[in-house]
Amino acid sequence: MRSPGAAPPATGRGGALARIRRCAAWIRWYVKELNGEHAYARYAERARAAGEPVLSRREFEHRRVDRRDGDPREGGRCC
């Protein structure tokens, strides 16, 4: 017996396409997490919830890089 809200069993061609789409969505999410793409979205969501002004993407990235380079625990650049 399936739990309520669970996806129906994937059968046939439609089920295979659904699995491929879910896999592609997961891979896209994973790559964005690895390269930091989601960092700005999370920041903007928190800033809006707190009622603070949201920095532009460019300013956010600039501050993020400066903070990372200034912290020796982050591995900073030597050159």
C-alpha positions as CSV (number, residue, x, y, z in Angstrom):
1,M,0.0,0.0,0.0
2,R,1.3,3.5,-0.9
3,S,1.4,6.3,1.6
4,P,-0.9,9.2,0.9
5,G,0.7,11.8,-1.4
6,A,3.3,9.4,-2.7
7,A,3.9,9.4,-6.4
8,P,2.2,6.6,-8.4
9,P,4.6,3.8,-9.5
10,A,6.4,4.8,-12.6
11,T,5.5,2.4,-15.4
12,G,5.7,2.7,-19.1
13,R,7.2,5.5,-21.1
14,G,5.6,8.3,-19.1
15,G,7.1,6.9,-15.9
16,A,10.6,6.7,-17.4
17,L,10.3,10.3,-18.5
18,A,9.2,11.4,-15.1
19,R,12.2,9.6,-13.5
20,I,14.6,11.3,-16.0
21,R,13.1,14.7,-15.2
22,R,13.4,14.1,-11.4
23,C,17.0,13.0,-11.9
24,A,17.8,16.0,-14.1
25,A,16.3,18.3,-11.5
26,W,18.3,16.7,-8.7
27,I,21.5,17.0,-10.7
28,R,20.8,20.7,-11.5
29,W,20.1,21.3,-7.8
30,Y,23.3,19.5,-6.7
31,V,25.5,21.4,-9.2
32,K,24.0,24.7,-8.1
33,E,24.8,23.8,-4.5
34,L,28.3,22.9,-5.3
35,N,29.1,26.1,-7.1
36,G,27.3,28.4,-4.7
37,E,24.4,29.5,-7.0
38,H,21.8,29.0,-4.3
39,A,23.7,31.2,-1.8
40,Y,22.2,34.4,-3.2
41,A,18.7,33.0,-3.3
42,R,19.0,31.9,0.4
43,Y,20.4,35.3,1.3
44,A,17.7,37.2,-0.5
45,E,15.0,35.1,1.1
46,R,16.4,35.7,4.6
47,A,16.8,39.4,4.0
48,R,13.3,39.9,2.7
49,A,11.9,37.9,5.7
50,A,13.8,40.2,8.1
51,G,12.6,43.3,6.3
52,E,16.2,44.3,5.3
53,P,17.1,45.7,1.9
54,V,18.4,43.1,-0.5
55,L,21.8,43.6,-2.1
56,S,22.2,43.2,-5.8
57,R,23.6,39.9,-7.0
58,R,26.9,41.6,-8.0
59,E,27.3,43.3,-4.6
60,F,26.4,40.1,-2.7
61,E,29.1,38.2,-4.7
62,H,31.6,40.9,-4.2
63,R,31.1,40.9,-0.4
64,R,31.1,37.1,-0.3
65,V,34.4,36.8,-2.1
66,D,36.0,39.5,0.1
67,R,34.8,37.7,3.2
68,R,36.1,34.4,1.9
69,D,39.5,35.8,1.0
70,G,39.8,37.6,4.3
71,D,39.2,34.5,6.4
72,P,42.2,32.2,6.7
73,R,40.0,29.3,7.7
74,E,38.3,29.4,4.2
75,G,41.6,28.7,2.5
76,G,41.9,32.1,1.0
77,R,44.2,32.8,-1.9
78,C,47.9,33.2,-1.3
79,C,48.6,35.2,-4.5
